[in-house]
Structure formats: structure tokens, C-alpha cells
Amino acid sequence: MAVYTPKLPDSIVAEYWNKGRANGRAEDILRLLDRRGIEIPDAVREGVKDCTDLDVLSVWFDRSLTVASADELFVEE
């Protein structure tokens, strides 16, 4: 019996792959802040969750290791 397996365009696969990676990175940032005992205001939580730019999320992840408050994630250097 043949099984139908739809082939999605590579652009769709890449889009969903990147969304998944971004979601995972955002969750890592929020978890790290939480584990460090840093209060996460709703606005910061939403800002992190809504971000899909992996480069920005990488910067925020690095910052989440040392910031004293969650708002410091968004400080421009």
C-alpha cells in the first residue's frame, strides 16, 4: 500500500524550522532569567516570545547570563 507523503516547499520548511528555533531560544532566555531569580515583566516576556530574529535572540541570550533586570535585555549598545 502506497503512503502519500506531501512535499512541502523548502521555503516553508525553512520558515517553520526558524520559527521553532526562535521559539526554543526565547524559552531558553526566559527560563534562564527565571532560574537566576530575575523578575520578568509581561512586556519583556511578550517581547522575547514575539521575536523571530535568531541573531537578536542570540544577543539577548548572552545578556540574560549577566543582566540585573530583564529590561536590560533590550538596552542598545
Rosetta silent file (secondary structure, phi, psi, omega in degrees, C-alpha in Angstrom):
SEQUENCE: MAVYTPKLPDSIVAEYWNKGRANGRAEDILRLLDRRGIEIPDAVREGVKDCTDLDVLSVWFDRSLTVASADELFVEE
SCORE:     score description
SCORE:     0.000 S_00000001
   1 L     0.000  129.177  179.737    0.000    0.000    0.000 S_00000001
   2 L   -80.279  142.893  178.260    1.425    3.370   -1.005 S_00000001
   3 L  -111.620  128.514  178.741    1.580    6.124    1.550 S_00000001
   4 L   -81.431  121.347  176.906    1.071    9.718    0.437 S_00000001
   5 L  -122.050  107.108 -178.030    3.737   11.999    1.836 S_00000001
   6 L   -66.729  143.784  177.398    3.268   15.611    0.806 S_00000001
   7 L  -103.420  113.567  178.624    6.406   17.510   -0.176 S_00000001
   8 L   -84.286  146.493  175.758    6.450   20.988    1.276 S_00000001
   9 L   -60.425  145.616 -178.723    8.434   23.698   -0.476 S_00000001
  10 H   -56.589  -33.270 -179.357   11.864   24.263    1.051 S_00000001
  11 H   -65.687  -36.430  178.169   10.928   27.852    1.895 S_00000001
  12 H   -69.616  -44.108  178.904    8.015   26.667    4.049 S_00000001
  13 H   -60.167  -46.335  179.941   10.179   24.075    5.793 S_00000001
  14 H   -62.252  -40.647 -179.964   12.877   26.699    6.474 S_00000001
  15 H   -61.356  -47.680 -179.132   10.298   29.165    7.792 S_00000001
  16 H   -70.118  -34.549  176.873    8.875   26.669   10.279 S_00000001
  17 H   -61.809  -46.918 -179.753   12.354   25.438   11.228 S_00000001
  18 H   -66.359  -37.683  176.747   13.438   29.008   12.029 S_00000001
  19 H   -63.062  -40.263  178.613   10.235   29.706   13.968 S_00000001
  20 H   -65.384  -42.444  177.939   10.869   26.601   16.034 S_00000001
  21 H   -64.141  -42.990  179.781   14.469   27.594   16.714 S_00000001
  22 H   -63.455  -42.539  178.944   13.389   31.128   17.655 S_00000001
  23 H   -61.801  -43.379  178.825   10.705   29.795   19.980 S_00000001
  24 H   -64.054  -41.640  179.631   13.218   27.498   21.652 S_00000001
  25 H   -65.558  -41.056  178.361   15.761   30.294   22.060 S_00000001
  26 H   -61.415  -43.894  178.444   13.101   32.592   23.545 S_00000001
  27 H   -62.965  -37.565  177.563   12.104   29.896   26.036 S_00000001
  28 H   -62.897  -42.954  179.651   15.772   29.420   26.971 S_00000001
  29 H   -61.199  -48.997 -178.278   16.157   33.146   27.654 S_00000001
  30 H   -65.357  -38.929  178.932   13.059   33.282   29.824 S_00000001
  31 H   -66.605  -41.795  179.480   13.993   30.124   31.708 S_00000001
  32 H   -62.621  -45.224  177.207   17.491   31.385   32.382 S_00000001
  33 H   -59.637  -44.164  179.572   16.199   34.683   33.735 S_00000001
  34 H   -61.395  -46.137 -179.244   13.703   32.817   35.886 S_00000001
  35 H   -64.733  -27.725  177.353   16.349   30.426   37.244 S_00000001
  36 L   -81.826   -3.370  178.731   18.533   33.416   38.095 S_00000001
  37 L    80.332   21.106 -179.570   15.638   34.826   40.134 S_00000001
  38 L   -92.148  125.880  178.502   15.094   37.798   37.845 S_00000001
  39 L   -65.081  136.529 -178.808   11.532   39.063   37.670 S_00000001
  40 L  -116.130  103.357  177.043   10.196   39.046   34.108 S_00000001
  41 L   -62.466  153.327 -179.473    7.543   41.701   33.429 S_00000001
  42 H   -55.134  -39.474 -178.753    4.802   40.723   30.990 S_00000001
  43 H   -63.106  -39.353  178.340    6.068   43.263   28.425 S_00000001
  44 H   -69.251  -45.116  179.297    9.535   41.694   28.448 S_00000001
  45 H   -56.509  -46.472 -179.985    8.109   38.166   28.280 S_00000001
  46 H   -66.827  -40.133  178.927    5.986   39.095   25.263 S_00000001
  47 H   -60.363  -41.837  178.999    8.857   40.964   23.586 S_00000001
  48 H   -69.144  -45.973 -178.740   11.103   37.924   23.863 S_00000001
  49 H   -64.760  -32.302 -177.110    8.402   35.479   22.746 S_00000001
  50 H   -80.316  -14.976 -176.784    7.414   37.646   19.762 S_00000001
  51 L   -74.907  133.610  177.791   10.970   37.971   18.432 S_00000001
  52 L  -117.909    2.043 -179.326   11.798   35.745   15.454 S_00000001
  53 L   -86.147  109.854 -176.114   15.260   37.151   14.657 S_00000001
  54 H   -63.821  -31.989  177.994   17.757   34.493   15.710 S_00000001
  55 H   -66.273  -44.158  178.159   20.641   36.984   15.780 S_00000001
  56 H   -64.162  -44.006  179.770   18.768   39.265   18.180 S_00000001
  57 H   -63.157  -33.027  176.430   17.740   36.310   20.324 S_00000001
  58 H   -65.290  -41.914  176.828   21.391   35.216   20.495 S_00000001
  59 H   -62.605  -45.925 -179.528   22.381   38.651   21.800 S_00000001
  60 H   -63.377  -37.964  178.227   19.562   38.552   24.342 S_00000001
  61 H   -61.343  -47.523  178.895   20.574   35.056   25.441 S_00000001
  62 H   -59.266  -41.870  179.122   24.139   36.217   26.072 S_00000001
  63 H   -66.595  -33.058 -177.185   22.833   39.216   28.000 S_00000001
  64 H   -64.750  -15.568  177.883   20.490   37.037   30.054 S_00000001
  65 L   -73.660  -24.372 -171.470   23.563   35.467   31.643 S_00000001
  66 L  -129.364  -11.842 -175.240   24.612   38.713   33.323 S_00000001
  67 L   -64.338  152.303  177.095   21.774   41.283   33.424 S_00000001
  68 L   -91.971  -21.976  176.693   20.492   42.520   36.762 S_00000001
  69 L  -142.566  153.593 -177.096   16.957   43.111   35.419 S_00000001
  70 H   -62.849  -30.504  179.800   15.002   41.707   32.484 S_00000001
  71 H   -62.122  -25.141 -179.036   14.630   45.183   30.947 S_00000001
  72 H   -68.368  -13.653  175.980   18.395   45.233   30.363 S_00000001
  73 H   -58.110  -36.200 -170.827   17.991   42.660   27.598 S_00000001
  74 H   -93.276    3.582 -177.564   16.782   45.398   25.279 S_00000001
  75 L   -68.121  130.107  176.897   19.447   48.017   26.013 S_00000001
  76 L   -76.093  138.298  177.905   21.178   49.254   22.869 S_00000001
  77 L   -95.437    0.000    0.000   24.950   49.121   22.986 S_00000001
